[in-house]
Structure formats: C-alpha cells, structure tokens
Amino acid sequence: MRRAAVYARKSSDSEAGVERQVEIARDFIATQEWLPGPVFTDNAISGATYDRPGLNALLAAMVTKPRPFDVLVMMNVDRLSRGTIAETLELQQRILTTGVEVWFYQTGQRVTLTTATDELKGAIDAYGARDFRDQIKAKTTASLYKKHDQGHATGARTFGYALVRKDNHTERVIDETQAAIVVRIFEMSASGVGDRRIANELNSEHAPAPGPKGWSKDGIRRALDNETYIGRVRYGMRVKKVKITELPALRIVSDALWQRVHSRKATTKQHYLRNEQGQLLAKPEAGLVSRYALSGIARCHVCGGGLKVFHGAKDIPRYRCAERGRRGTAVCANNRGIPVEELDEAVRLAVHELLTQDPSAVAALLEERDQRLRAEQAGQGDVRAAALAKAADLEKEIDNLVNLAASGKAPARVLDGIRERELKVAELKATPEAPKPFDRAKFFRMFAGARAIDMLVNPCFPQQIRACMRKLDIDKVIPYPNPDGKGWSFENTADLAGLLPMGAPEERAG
C-alpha cells in the first residue's frame, strides 16, 4: 500500500490554519486508503519564498532512499508556490520527476504535466495563485500608506520607540531609556566624535542597542540620518513613492542638535583629499573638529590607553594618558605630558621622511618583516583548516537532522537545531585565511598614493595629516621618553611599522 505525505503552508502566523490543512489532508488520505506518511509544514511564510524549512525538508526527503512516501497531498497549488508561473510549474515538475504523485484535496484531482493540456491547466492554476498574491500585495501597500498618513506604525520597531497596540492599529511611543541613548549619540557626533568611536564606546558600556550584536559604525550612521528622531516619519523609502508625515509627538532630538550634527558632517566632506584631477586620495578622520593630528592615534607607552589633550597651567596643550585621568594611578603610572606641537610635528616629519625614501628599499624592509611575522604564525597552526573541519562535522549533523525531519517523527525543535548549525557553519566558513605574502606591486601603488597625499598636506590642517597616516595604515603611535629625560621617541604599529624606529626605547632617536 502506498504511503502519502502532507504539505501545508500558511502565510500568516496561524498554527491553527496549518493544523486544519493537515487534518483535512489526512481525511483525504484515509478516503483513498493510503497509509499516512510524514507531514511537512511552513507557518507564517509566503508562498513566493522558496527558502522554507518545511519545503526544503520535503525536497530533501524526495531524493532519499528508500523514499519515505509515494504520494504528496496538499490543499492546492498555491500552498506549494505563489511565485511566477514558470517557477510554480518547475517546482511541480521537480517533484513529479522523482516518481511522487501530487494530489490536491480541494479538487480531489491528481496533478499531471505530461501533455500540453496538462501544462496549460497547470499554468492557469499557477496564474491564479500569482494573481491572488499580487492583489493582496497591492491592497496591503495601499493599506500601509493609509496607516502611515494616520501616524500609525507600519514597519519594524525603530530604536528609541516602543510599539503599543491601540484598538486596531499600532502606534510608536518614546522609550525614555533608549531615547537617552539616541540623544547621547547625536551629542557625541556634534562634538566631533566619529561614528566608529561612538559605537565602540556604547558597546564597551553595554548600552542598549537595536540588535543583539550591539552598535556598529553603520548603525550609528543610520541613527544620525533617521528623521523620525525630529518627528518626520518617512514611508516607502525603497520605492518611488515616498511619503513624509510630521509627528511632533515622536521628536527626540531638537532641531538645533540635528543641525549641528549635519553641519559638521557637511564640513567633513570638504576636507576629503583629492589630487588636481579630482581623484579621491583619502577620506578625513570622522572626528574632524579635533585640532590635533594624533587624536585617536597616540597611545600611552605604559598602559596602552589613548592619549588625550589637556591644557596645563601655562595653557600649553599636552598629550596625557586618558586612562590615568579616568581611572587613577592604580591603572597607569604615567604622569608625563608631551607638548602637542612637538609630537605632532615630529610625527609629521617622520612620515614625510618615510615617503621620500627609495620605495625599493622600503619594500625590502617590509618583506623582511613579513617573513618574520609568518615564522611566528607558523607555530599557531592552520586556524582556517580547523574551522573548515568543524564545519564539515556540523554539515554531517545537519544531513542527519534533515533525514530525521523527513521521516515525520522529529520533534519541532529539530528545525531549530538545523538553523543553529547552519548559522555556525556559515560563521566557521567565514574564518579568514592566513594573510597573503607581501605584495610588492600593491605596496608600490599604496606608497605612491600616500606620497601624493604628502605633497598636499598642510601642517595647519591636522585632519589631512591623519588622512595621510591612515593611507599608510598607521593607526597607532606610541611615544617613549628618551633615557636622558630630554625629548621623546615614538614607534608606530602598522603595515609600515618596520620603517620607523622600532628598536628598544634607548635606541630610538627623537
């Protein structure tokens, strides 16, 4: 006796709707005197989507040997697909070519695509399913625009607001805790702090964030561009018809603060370094308002914390350890300040001297450093190979779970287990490979680009000096006091680290 499987799907989140489809399909199977087989379901998933757990399990089960069913029963064709006519027919044909019969309990008919008439009928059924979806889509879009005009929430939750259900609609209300974070982001940006530094500081404090992974540079940028925070809500941003509704009750950020942020960002764009032909050479540092070349770059030689500019009694700005000032002498014993003008100029001259050297000699030094680093990494083993081996083991586990799901005897949590393993496999496969060998050609291109910037650098504009250093991948400068107590030496940590003095502190020239 043949065994019949069931496939049920519901676009909306209605477990009862899926269960009802399964119940009717089981009754149909009983009238045909078939044996009940596995059940595959997808709840709250559109028929236009083909990456469905239930459908994927069904397609996987069809090709297993022995196959766990001979017949597939569902309500009608739109349970299987509401995509294009060609996609729907192709999916049906894919099932039929395995030898599985397809039956629709709504009509009591078996699906065949062996003749031109069969294909025409199948195309008409597929057209009906697609047309129904298109009509629903059009009505839904019109309804969402209407809700937007009335000030109702129409999409995902925006950080800074909670969604509250009222009567037959949903409204946004300000979440005071999150709103305080939003205001802080705007205030930090207005004071010259870059997007990445804002994200890092919030994450270090475990501040509330839009998602479980915390804040990112892009997340900060999107927040700073979100007009909802000044009471202007946009809808339809991904289509041509964009509508804006003024909702003063949703304002979190004042107009003055909004203007300060966007005026600063507009000013930043004016400091992008370009050559005479207009070609972009480097972007400025995000913290454009900083008057000091080493802001965010200089580090304490004792604790590794950042150096911050402080004004002394004689009003001479000096770099001092910010960690010591913030957390006390127990964290850092470095109480020496470095005159800003002296260190900035020393670093600028060192970079300029570096860029006037023979590129071939510089490349030779870099190759030597590259070989030394590779020798150190060799003892750590192949991290990517180990990650791929672990991914292969997880993929075997996924195959076993898919087979279990196809049997129809698996608990619902098996699908969660499959998803978790798939995410872990993707993470493991993204493990970076070992760094590639030193690329001389790439180095010469980078060196030439940095040299072009150096020719344009004006010492009066520290933003340009930082841009030049970033082009050279110099993201950290560590000043050391000279052994005689007079003056300072420094090292940098970057791909060009071997080019500036890198010996012991007493060997470094100021």
C-alpha positions as CSV (number, residue, x, y, z in Angstrom):
1,M,0.0,0.0,0.0
2,R,1.2,3.5,-0.9
3,R,2.3,6.0,1.8
4,A,1.1,9.6,1.5
5,A,2.9,12.7,2.8
6,V,1.2,16.1,3.6
7,Y,2.5,19.6,2.9
8,A,0.7,22.5,4.5
9,R,1.6,26.2,4.4
10,K,0.1,29.4,5.8
11,S,1.3,33.0,5.0
12,S,0.1,34.4,8.3
13,D,1.1,33.3,11.7
14,S,-1.8,30.9,12.3
15,E,-0.8,27.4,13.7
16,A,-4.5,26.5,13.7
17,G,-4.7,27.2,9.9
18,V,-1.8,24.9,9.2
19,E,-3.2,22.2,11.5
20,R,-6.6,22.4,9.8
21,Q,-4.9,21.8,6.4
22,V,-3.1,18.8,7.8
23,E,-6.4,17.4,9.3
24,I,-8.3,17.7,6.0
25,A,-5.4,16.2,4.1
26,R,-5.3,13.2,6.5
27,D,-9.1,12.7,5.9
28,F,-8.5,12.7,2.2
29,I,-5.7,10.2,2.5
30,A,-8.0,7.9,4.5
31,T,-10.6,8.0,1.8
32,Q,-8.0,7.0,-0.8
33,E,-6.9,4.1,1.5
34,W,-3.3,5.2,1.6
35,L,-1.0,4.9,4.6
36,P,-0.3,8.2,6.4
37,G,3.2,9.4,5.9
38,P,5.4,12.4,7.1
39,V,4.0,15.9,7.5
40,F,5.8,19.0,6.3
41,T,4.6,22.4,7.3
42,D,5.6,26.1,6.9
43,N,3.8,28.6,9.1
44,A,3.9,32.4,8.6
45,I,5.9,32.0,5.4
46,S,4.9,33.5,2.0
47,G,4.4,31.2,-1.0
48,A,6.6,33.5,-3.0
49,T,9.6,32.4,-0.9
50,Y,11.3,29.2,-1.8
51,D,13.7,29.1,1.2
52,R,11.2,27.4,3.5
53,P,12.3,24.9,6.2
54,G,9.3,22.6,5.5
55,L,9.6,22.8,1.8
56,N,13.4,22.2,2.0
57,A,12.8,19.1,4.2
58,L,10.2,17.8,1.7
59,L,12.5,18.2,-1.3
60,A,15.3,16.5,0.7
61,A,13.1,13.6,1.6
62,M,12.1,13.0,-2.0
63,V,15.6,12.0,-3.0
64,T,16.4,9.8,0.0
65,K,16.5,6.0,-0.5
66,P,14.2,4.4,0.4
67,R,11.8,7.3,-0.1
68,P,9.5,7.7,2.9
69,F,6.4,8.4,0.8
70,D,4.9,7.8,-2.7
71,V,2.2,10.5,-2.8
72,L,2.1,14.1,-1.7
73,V,-1.2,15.7,-0.7
74,M,-1.8,19.4,-0.2
75,M,-4.8,21.8,-0.4
76,N,-4.0,23.3,-3.8
77,V,-1.1,24.7,-5.9
78,D,-0.9,28.0,-4.0
79,R,0.2,26.1,-0.9
80,L,3.2,24.9,-2.9
81,S,4.0,28.2,-4.7
82,R,2.7,31.7,-5.4
83,G,5.7,32.7,-7.4
84,T,5.9,33.2,-11.2
85,I,4.1,30.7,-13.5
86,A,7.4,29.3,-14.7
87,E,8.7,28.8,-11.1
88,T,5.5,27.1,-10.0
89,L,5.5,24.7,-12.9
90,E,9.2,24.0,-12.5
91,L,8.7,23.1,-8.8
92,Q,5.8,20.8,-9.6
93,Q,7.8,19.1,-12.3
94,R,10.7,18.7,-10.0
95,I,8.5,16.7,-7.6
96,L,6.8,14.7,-10.3
97,T,10.1,13.6,-12.0
98,T,11.1,11.8,-8.7
99,G,8.0,9.5,-9.2
100,V,6.0,11.1,-6.4
101,E,2.3,11.7,-7.2
102,V,0.8,15.1,-6.3
103,W,-2.8,15.4,-5.3
104,F,-4.9,18.5,-4.3
105,Y,-7.5,17.6,-1.8
106,Q,-9.6,20.7,-2.6
107,T,-10.4,19.4,-6.0
108,G,-9.7,15.7,-5.4
109,Q,-7.6,15.6,-8.6
110,R,-4.1,14.3,-9.3
111,V,-1.6,16.7,-10.9
112,T,-0.1,15.6,-14.2
113,L,2.1,17.6,-16.6
114,T,2.6,15.1,-19.3
115,T,0.6,16.7,-22.1
116,A,0.2,20.2,-23.5
117,T,-3.3,20.4,-22.0
118,D,-1.9,19.4,-18.6
119,E,0.7,22.2,-18.8
120,L,-1.9,24.7,-19.9
121,K,-4.1,23.8,-16.9
122,G,-1.1,24.0,-14.6
123,A,-0.2,27.4,-15.9
124,I,-3.8,28.7,-15.4
125,D,-3.7,27.4,-11.8
126,A,-0.3,29.0,-11.2
127,Y,-1.6,32.2,-12.8
128,G,-4.5,32.3,-10.3
129,A,-2.1,31.8,-7.4
130,R,0.2,34.5,-8.5
131,D,-2.6,36.9,-9.3
132,F,-4.1,36.4,-5.9
133,R,-0.7,37.3,-4.3
134,D,-0.4,40.4,-6.5
135,Q,-3.8,41.6,-5.5
136,I,-3.1,41.0,-1.8
137,K,0.2,42.9,-2.2
138,A,-1.5,45.9,-3.8
139,K,-4.2,46.0,-1.2
140,T,-1.6,45.7,1.6
141,T,0.5,48.5,0.2
142,A,-2.5,50.8,-0.1
143,S,-3.4,50.0,3.5
144,L,0.1,50.7,4.8
145,Y,0.2,54.1,3.1
146,K,-3.2,54.9,4.7
147,K,-1.9,53.8,8.1
148,H,1.2,56.0,7.6
149,D,-0.9,59.0,6.8
150,Q,-2.8,58.5,10.1
151,G,0.5,58.3,12.0
152,H,0.3,54.6,12.7
153,A,3.4,52.3,12.9
154,T,3.7,50.3,9.6
155,G,7.1,48.6,9.9
156,A,9.8,47.3,12.2
157,R,10.5,48.9,15.5
158,T,12.8,51.9,15.5
159,F,15.3,52.2,18.3
160,G,14.1,54.9,20.7
161,Y,10.5,53.9,20.5
162,A,8.2,51.1,21.7
163,L,5.3,49.8,19.7
164,V,1.9,49.9,21.5
165,R,-1.2,48.3,20.3
166,K,-4.3,50.6,20.3
167,D,-7.7,49.4,19.0
168,N,-7.0,48.0,15.6
169,H,-3.6,49.6,14.9
170,T,-0.1,50.0,16.3
171,E,1.5,53.3,17.4
172,R,5.0,54.4,18.3
173,V,5.7,55.8,21.8
174,I,9.0,57.2,23.0
175,D,11.1,54.7,25.1
176,E,12.8,57.1,27.6
177,T,15.8,54.8,28.2
178,Q,16.5,54.3,24.5
179,A,15.7,58.0,23.7
180,A,18.5,59.0,26.1
181,I,21.0,56.8,24.1
182,V,19.8,58.5,20.9
183,V,20.4,62.0,22.3
184,R,23.8,60.9,23.5
185,I,24.7,59.7,20.0
186,F,23.8,63.0,18.5
187,E,25.6,65.0,21.2
188,M,28.8,62.9,20.7
189,S,28.6,63.3,17.0
190,A,28.0,67.0,17.2
191,S,31.1,67.3,19.4
192,G,33.3,65.7,16.8
193,V,33.4,62.0,17.8
194,G,33.4,59.7,14.8
195,D,30.7,57.1,14.2
196,R,33.0,54.1,14.9
197,R,34.2,55.6,18.2
198,I,30.7,56.3,19.2
199,A,29.7,52.6,18.5
200,N,32.8,51.3,20.4
201,E,32.1,53.4,23.4
202,L,28.5,52.4,23.6
203,N,29.4,48.7,23.2
204,S,32.1,49.0,25.9
205,E,29.4,50.2,28.3
206,H,26.9,47.5,27.2
207,A,24.5,50.3,26.3
208,P,21.1,49.2,24.8
209,A,21.3,48.7,21.1
210,P,18.9,48.0,18.2
211,G,20.0,44.4,17.9
212,P,21.8,41.6,19.9
213,K,25.2,42.3,18.3
214,G,25.3,45.9,19.7
215,W,26.2,49.1,17.9
216,S,28.2,49.3,14.7
217,K,29.5,52.2,12.6
218,D,26.7,51.8,10.0
219,G,24.1,51.6,12.8
220,I,25.3,54.9,14.2
221,R,25.3,56.5,10.7
222,R,21.7,55.3,10.1
223,A,20.6,56.7,13.5
224,L,22.1,60.1,12.7
225,D,20.2,60.2,9.4
226,N,16.9,59.0,10.8
227,E,14.4,61.9,10.6
228,T,12.0,60.1,12.8
229,Y,14.0,61.5,15.7
230,I,12.9,65.0,14.7
231,G,9.3,64.0,14.2
232,R,9.4,63.4,10.4
233,V,8.4,59.8,9.5
234,R,9.1,58.5,6.1
235,Y,7.4,55.6,4.4
236,G,8.1,54.0,1.0
237,M,11.8,54.6,1.0
238,R,12.5,51.6,-1.2
239,V,10.0,52.6,-3.8
240,K,9.5,55.7,-5.9
241,K,6.5,57.0,-3.9
242,V,8.0,58.3,-0.6
243,K,5.6,60.0,1.8
244,I,6.5,62.1,4.8
245,T,4.3,62.6,7.8
246,E,5.0,65.2,10.5
247,L,4.6,63.7,14.0
248,P,5.8,66.2,16.6
249,A,5.0,63.8,19.5
250,L,7.8,61.5,18.3
251,R,10.5,64.1,18.5
252,I,13.6,63.0,20.5
253,V,16.3,65.3,19.1
254,S,16.0,69.1,18.9
255,D,16.3,70.9,15.6
256,A,19.4,72.7,16.9
257,L,21.2,69.5,17.7
258,W,20.2,67.9,14.4
259,Q,21.6,70.9,12.5
260,R,24.9,70.8,14.5
261,V,25.4,67.1,13.6
262,H,24.6,67.5,9.9
263,S,26.5,70.8,9.5
264,R,29.6,69.1,10.9
265,K,29.2,66.1,8.6
266,A,28.8,68.6,5.6
267,T,32.1,70.3,6.7
268,T,33.8,66.9,6.9
269,K,33.1,66.3,3.2
270,Q,35.0,69.5,2.3
271,H,38.2,68.0,3.7
272,Y,38.4,64.9,1.5
273,L,41.9,64.9,-0.1
274,R,41.8,65.0,-3.9
275,N,44.5,65.4,-6.5
276,E,44.5,68.0,-9.3
277,Q,42.3,65.7,-11.4
278,G,39.7,65.5,-8.6
279,Q,40.5,61.9,-7.8
280,L,39.8,61.0,-4.2
281,L,43.1,60.2,-2.3
282,A,41.8,59.7,1.2
283,K,38.9,60.5,3.5
284,P,39.3,62.6,6.5
285,E,39.1,61.3,10.0
286,A,35.5,61.3,11.3
287,G,36.4,63.5,14.3
288,L,37.0,66.4,12.0
289,V,36.7,69.1,14.7
290,S,39.8,67.8,16.6
291,R,42.6,70.3,16.2
292,Y,45.3,67.7,16.9
293,A,46.9,65.4,14.4
294,L,47.2,62.4,16.7
295,S,43.8,62.4,18.2
296,G,42.6,58.8,18.4
297,I,46.1,57.6,17.3
298,A,48.6,58.4,20.1
299,R,48.8,55.7,22.8
300,C,50.3,55.6,26.3
301,H,53.6,53.7,26.4
302,V,52.8,52.4,29.9
303,C,49.2,51.1,29.8
304,G,48.4,51.3,26.1
305,G,45.4,53.6,26.6
306,G,44.7,56.6,24.5
307,L,46.4,60.0,24.9
308,K,44.1,63.0,25.4
309,V,45.0,66.6,25.1
310,F,45.0,68.6,28.3
311,H,45.8,72.3,28.9
312,G,48.3,73.0,31.7
313,A,48.8,76.0,33.9
314,K,50.7,77.8,31.2
315,D,48.0,76.9,28.7
316,I,50.4,74.7,26.8
317,P,48.4,71.7,25.4
318,R,49.9,68.4,26.2
319,Y,49.1,64.8,25.4
320,R,48.4,62.9,28.6
321,C,47.1,59.4,29.4
322,A,43.4,59.4,29.4
323,E,43.1,56.1,31.3
324,R,45.2,57.6,34.2
325,G,42.9,60.6,34.3
326,R,39.8,58.5,34.1
327,R,40.7,55.5,36.4
328,G,43.5,56.7,38.6
329,T,47.2,55.9,39.3
330,A,46.4,52.3,40.0
331,V,45.7,51.7,36.4
332,C,48.6,53.8,34.9
333,A,51.7,55.4,36.5
334,N,52.5,57.6,33.5
335,N,52.2,61.2,34.8
336,R,54.3,62.8,32.0
337,G,52.7,65.1,29.4
338,I,54.0,65.6,25.9
339,P,53.7,69.0,24.2
340,V,51.2,68.6,21.4
341,E,53.0,70.8,18.9
342,E,56.3,69.0,19.4
343,L,54.9,65.5,19.0
344,D,52.6,66.4,16.1
345,E,55.5,68.0,14.2
346,A,57.9,65.1,14.9
347,V,55.4,62.5,13.6
348,R,54.6,64.6,10.5
349,L,58.3,64.9,9.7
350,A,58.8,61.2,10.2
351,V,56.0,60.4,7.8
352,H,57.4,62.9,5.3
353,E,60.9,61.4,5.6
354,L,59.5,57.9,5.1
355,L,57.7,58.9,1.9
356,T,60.9,60.5,0.5
357,Q,62.9,57.2,0.7
358,D,63.5,54.9,-2.2
359,P,60.4,52.7,-2.4
360,S,62.5,49.6,-3.3
361,A,64.5,49.9,-0.1
362,V,61.2,50.3,1.9
363,A,59.8,47.2,0.2
364,A,62.8,45.2,1.2
365,L,62.3,46.1,4.8
366,L,58.7,45.2,4.6
367,E,59.4,41.8,3.1
368,E,61.9,41.0,5.9
369,R,59.2,42.0,8.5
370,D,56.6,39.9,6.6
371,Q,58.8,36.8,6.8
372,R,59.4,37.3,10.5
373,L,55.7,37.5,11.2
374,R,55.0,34.4,9.1
375,A,57.6,32.4,11.1
376,E,55.8,33.4,14.3
377,Q,52.4,32.5,12.9
378,A,53.6,29.1,11.7
379,G,53.6,27.8,15.3
380,Q,49.9,28.6,15.7
381,G,48.7,26.0,13.1
382,D,46.2,26.5,10.4
383,V,43.2,28.1,12.1
384,R,41.1,28.1,8.9
385,A,41.7,24.4,8.3
386,A,40.5,23.6,11.8
387,A,37.4,25.7,11.3
388,L,36.5,24.0,8.0
389,A,36.9,20.6,9.6
390,K,34.5,21.6,12.3
391,A,32.1,23.0,9.6
392,A,32.2,19.6,7.8
393,D,31.3,17.8,11.0
394,L,28.3,20.1,11.5
395,E,27.2,19.6,7.9
396,K,27.0,15.9,8.6
397,E,24.9,16.6,11.7
398,I,22.6,18.8,9.5
399,D,22.2,15.9,7.0
400,N,21.2,13.6,9.8
401,L,18.7,16.1,11.2
402,V,17.2,16.6,7.7
403,N,16.7,12.9,7.4
404,L,15.1,12.8,10.8
405,A,12.8,15.6,9.8
406,A,11.9,13.8,6.5
407,S,10.8,10.7,8.5
408,G,8.0,12.7,10.1
409,K,9.0,11.5,13.5
410,A,11.1,14.5,14.5
411,P,10.1,17.0,17.2
412,A,9.6,20.6,16.2
413,R,12.8,21.7,17.8
414,V,14.8,19.7,15.2
415,L,14.3,22.5,12.7
416,D,15.7,25.0,15.2
417,G,18.7,22.7,15.6
418,I,19.2,22.7,11.8
419,R,19.1,26.5,11.7
420,E,21.5,26.9,14.6
421,R,24.0,24.6,12.9
422,E,23.7,26.3,9.5
423,L,24.5,29.6,11.2
424,K,27.5,28.1,12.9
425,V,28.7,26.6,9.6
426,A,28.5,29.9,7.9
427,E,30.5,31.5,10.7
428,L,33.2,28.8,10.5
429,K,33.5,29.1,6.8
430,A,34.0,32.8,7.1
431,T,37.2,32.2,9.1
432,P,39.8,34.3,7.3
433,E,42.7,32.6,5.6
434,A,46.3,33.2,6.6
435,P,47.5,36.6,5.3
436,K,48.8,36.6,1.8
437,P,52.5,37.0,1.1
438,F,53.8,40.6,0.8
439,D,52.6,42.0,-2.5
440,R,55.3,44.3,-3.9
441,A,53.0,45.7,-6.7
442,K,50.3,46.5,-4.2
443,F,52.8,48.2,-1.9
444,F,54.2,50.4,-4.6
445,R,50.6,51.6,-5.5
446,M,49.9,52.3,-1.9
447,F,53.2,54.1,-1.4
448,A,52.6,56.3,-4.5
449,G,49.1,57.2,-3.2
450,A,50.4,58.2,0.2
451,R,53.2,60.2,-1.4
452,A,50.6,62.1,-3.4
453,I,48.8,63.0,-0.2
454,D,52.0,64.0,1.5
455,M,52.6,66.6,-1.3
456,L,49.2,68.2,-0.4
457,V,49.5,68.1,3.4
458,N,49.2,71.4,5.1
459,P,50.5,71.3,8.7
460,C,47.8,73.7,9.6
461,F,45.2,71.0,8.9
462,P,45.7,68.0,11.3
463,Q,42.8,66.2,9.6
464,Q,44.9,65.9,6.4
465,I,47.9,64.6,8.4
466,R,45.7,61.9,9.9
467,A,44.4,61.0,6.4
468,C,47.9,60.6,5.2
469,M,48.8,58.3,8.1
470,R,45.7,56.3,7.6
471,K,46.7,55.8,3.9
472,L,49.9,54.2,5.3
473,D,47.8,52.0,7.7
474,I,49.3,53.8,10.7
475,D,46.6,53.6,13.3
476,K,48.7,53.8,16.5
477,V,51.7,56.0,17.6
478,I,53.4,55.2,20.9
479,P,55.7,58.0,22.3
480,Y,58.5,56.9,24.6
481,P,60.6,59.2,26.9
482,N,64.3,59.3,26.0
483,P,66.6,57.7,28.5
484,D,68.2,61.1,29.3
485,G,64.8,62.5,30.1
486,K,65.0,65.0,27.3
487,G,62.6,64.7,24.4
488,W,60.6,61.8,23.1
489,S,60.9,59.0,20.6
490,F,58.0,57.1,19.1
491,E,57.0,53.9,17.3
492,N,54.0,53.2,15.2
493,T,52.2,49.9,14.7
494,A,51.0,49.4,11.1
495,D,51.9,47.5,7.9
496,L,54.8,50.0,7.6
497,A,55.9,49.5,11.2
498,G,59.4,48.4,10.2
499,L,60.1,51.8,8.5
500,L,60.1,54.0,11.6
501,P,62.5,53.4,14.6
502,M,61.5,50.1,16.1
503,G,64.4,49.2,18.4
504,A,64.4,49.3,22.2
505,P,63.4,52.7,23.7
506,E,67.0,53.7,24.4
507,E,67.9,53.0,20.8
508,R,65.2,55.3,19.3
509,A,66.1,58.7,18.0
510,G,63.8,61.6,18.9
